[in-house]
Amino acid sequence: MAVLAITGGTGFVGSRLIALATAAGHQVRALTRREQAARERIDWIAGDLQATDALAQLCAGADAVIHVAGVVNAPDRAGFAAGNIEGTRNMLAAAEQAQVRHFVHVSSLAAREPGMSAYGWSKAEAERLVDESLLDTAVVRPPAIYGPGDLEMLELFKLARKGLALLPPGGRLSVIEVGDLGRLLLALAAGGNGGRSYDCDDGRESGWSHKEFGLAIGTAVGKRVAPIALPRPLMMAGAHLDRLVRGKRAKLTPDRVAYFCHEDWVIDAARRPPADLWTPQVKTPAGLAATAAWYREQGLL
């Protein structure tokens, strides 16, 4: 069993990853900015991606680093740069100093379109840093991630309960269930990746149209939904309104509208991991149903 150093362990993806890692018998060291309850097989390290002493402690004696932490929403380009570029730079430096054998970096499909959004630019720049590292590295570009524990898609499920699916104008996307992503990250942490970069998804060829995915969420909550495509100018107006109302806490930003409205967020099938390394286990209809059930258990739906 391995010692795994994990960033982002208190977030949606990271918490599922830690659960899978400990269930598999691994010892986990996880970075946290807030005090956490003691748990078997987990050593919590107080700090963040700017705290070099904490990162050194996180990496010392680890067999692999799985770098999940990142900024998905920021008020400006500087916020994305600090979280995604400088944070990755600091994490790589700590891993190199500790002579960690394997470094697994969670990027985003948005990195393939760095000119489209500040988020995509920052993830592409972080990938460049990983590529330049002398460590044994692997980069994973997940598409939209969903599953029990996710709060980003909660509003879509709430709208579906009301019989609505508000969608971007056209386009297609790939998706992946959070547990499937976690299993891939653990497989890559076992090493021997040689700088490889992978796309991953639910295995559905050509992905989902936004309408198909909206209807699938409706099925998951037991409703027939009316899909409504929103024009980009209307979505952009909504982003500016959200900024006025919630300021830096705004969920819908102009940066997000830019990549929501892109026509093609389907993974490149040629970049899927080889089947002997990993294959997705969760079919999306079943995964969406499990997500809806989790929302109900938490009193959110």
N, C-alpha and C positions, 0 to 999 in steps of 0.2 A: 504494500500500500504506500501511497505517496503523501508527501507534505505539499499542500497546495496553498499558494498565496493568492488571495482573491480580492480585487477591488470592486466596489459597487455591490458588496454583499448584502446590504440592507435594502436594495432596490428590488424591483419586480423580477428582472432576469437573475440578478445575483442571489436573491434569497432562494429561488428555485434551484439554482446551480448548487448552492451550499447543501440543500436538502438531499440532492442526488449524490453529491460527493461524500457526505457523511454516511449515507445509506450504503454506499459502495465500500465503506471502510477507510476512506482517506482521512487524514488529519488536515484540518483547515485553519489557516490564519486569515482573518478577514479585517479589512480596514473599516473603521467606523468613526463618524464624527460625534455620535451620541452614545452614551452608556447603554450597554446591552445586557440582557439577562444571561447568566452562565448557561452554556449548553455543551453537552458531551461532544468531544472531538472538534470543538471550535475554540480557538484562541482569538479574542477580539483585540485588535491593535488600535489604540486611540490616535486619530489623526486624519489628515486628508491628503490630496495629491500634491499639495504644496509643502507638506511637512516632511522634509528629507530624512530627519531622524526616524520618524515613524515608518517611512518607506524602507529604510535600511533594516529596521527591526522586522518588518513584514517579510522581507525577502531572505533574511539570514537563514541558511539551512534548508530553504525550500527547494523542492524538486522542480516545480513549475510555477509560473505566474499566469493567472488568467485575468487579464485586464478588461473588466466589464464597465467600470465607471466611465461616465462621460456626460456631457451636457447636451440634452436634446432640445432645449428651449432656452433662449437667452434674449435679452432686450437689444443686444447689439453684437457686432462682429467680435469685439474684444472679449465678450463673455464666452463665446464659442472657442476663441483662441486659448483663453486661460484654461478652460476645462478640458478641451479635447487635444490641443496641441502641446501646451506646456505640461499638462498633467501626464500625457503619454511620454514626453521627453524625460520627466522626472522619474516615472516608473521604469523606463528602460535603463536609466542611469543606475538606479538602485539594484535592478536585476543583474546588470553587468558587473557592478561592484561585488555583489554577493555570489557571482559566478553560477547563477541559476541556469539549469540546463535547457529549459524550454519556456518560451514566452508565447502565449496565445492572446491575440488582440481582437477584441470585438469592435468591428467597424460598422458600416452601414451601407446598404445599396446606394444611398445618396452620394457616396464618395465617387461613384462613376460619373456624376454630373456636378463637378466642383464649381462650375460657373453659375449654377442655378440658384444656390442658396448658400448663406454663410455657414449653415450646418454642414452641408455637403463639402464645402471647401475645407472646413476644419477637420473633417474626418479623412479627407484625401491627404491633407498635410500630415496628419497623425500616421497614416499608412506609410507615407514616405519615410518618416522617422524609423518605423519598424523595419522597413525594407533595408535601411542603411545599417541596422544593428548587426553586430557580429554574433548575436545569440541565435539559437535554433528557434525560428519563429513560424507562426501560422497566423494568418489573418482570415477572419470570417466576416462576410458581408451579409447579415440577415436582412430580409425584407421586413414588412410589418409583422410585429410580434404580438401575439395575443395569448390568453390563457387565464386560468384562475390566478388571482392576485393582481391582474392588470386593471388600472384605473383609467388609462388613456382612452380605451374604447367604451367605457361605461356609458357615455352619453349616446353612443350609437345604439346600444342595447335599450336604453330608456326610450329613445325615439321609436325604436321598433315596437316596444310595448304599446305605443300610441298609434301604431299602424303606419309609421313614416320611416323612410330611409332617405336622408339628405345626402346627396352624392356630389363629388367633383364632376365637371363636365367631360364625360367620356374617359377613355383610358383603361388600362388594365394593371393589376398588381399581383404580386406573389405574397403569400403569408406563411408563417411558421408558428407552431405551438411552442410555448416557452420550455416545456420539458424536452421536446425534441432538440431545441437549440442547446439546452444544457447538456444533453447526452453527447452532442457533437463536440462541445467544448472540452468535456472530459476525455473523449477519445483523442483529441488533438494534444491535450496536456500530457498524454502518455509518451509523446515525442517522436522524433525522427521526421520532422515536417519539411526541413530544408527551405524555408522561406515561401512555402506555398500559400496561396490565397484562394478561398472558396466562397461560392454563393451557396445558400441553402434555402430550402422551402419545404412545403408539404408534399412535394412530388407531383403536383398537378401540372400537367403539361400546358404551357401557354398561360398559366396563372388564372386569375379571376377578373372578369369585368367588374367595375364598381357596382353595377346593378346586380350581378350574380352574387356578389359578396353581401350586399345589403339584403337580398332575399334570403340568403343563408342565415343571417343573423335573425331575421324574422322567424324562420323555421325554428331556430334555437329557443326563441322565447314563446313559440306557439302562436304567432300572429302572421297574417297575410299583410305584407307591407306595400305601400305605394311608393315606388322609387321616384325621387324628384332630383334631377340634376340641377345644381346651382351654377349660374354663369360665374366665370372668374371675377368680373367686376363686383358682383354682389358679395362673393366670398372676401374679396379684398376690403370692401366697405365694412363687412363684419369684423375683420381683423383690426381695422382702425377703431371701431367702436369698442371692441374688447380691450384694446390698449387704453382707451379713455376711461373705461369703467374699472379695470383691474390693474392698470399700470404695468409694472414689471412682472406681475403674476399672470398676465394674459396668456391664455392657452392657444388661441388662434392669432398668429402673428403674420405679417406680410411674408416673412421668410418661409413659414410653414405653408401658406397659400401657394407660394411658388412651386414647391415640390409636390403638394397635394394635386395640383392641376397638371402635372407632367403626364404625358400620354402613356409612358411605358416604365412601370416599376416592376416588370417581370424579370426574374433572375435569368442569367445566362446558363442554360442547361449544361453547356460544356464545362462550366466551372463548378458543377456539383461535386461533392466529395465522392471518391470511389466507393462502390457499394460494400466492399469488404472492410471499409473504415466505419461507415455510418449510412443508415437509411432512415427516413422519417417513419415513426411508428403511429402517429396520431393523425387520423383522417380529419379534415377540417370540420365537417358537420358534427362529428362526435366531440371534437375539441371545443367548438362554439357552444354546444349543449352543456358541456362541463363548466364552461366559463359562466354561462347564464345561471347554472345551479349554484356556483360559488357566490355570484352576486346576490342571489336570493338568500343564501345562508347568512350572508353578512348584513342583510336588511337593506341592500342597496337597490334592489330591483323589485 
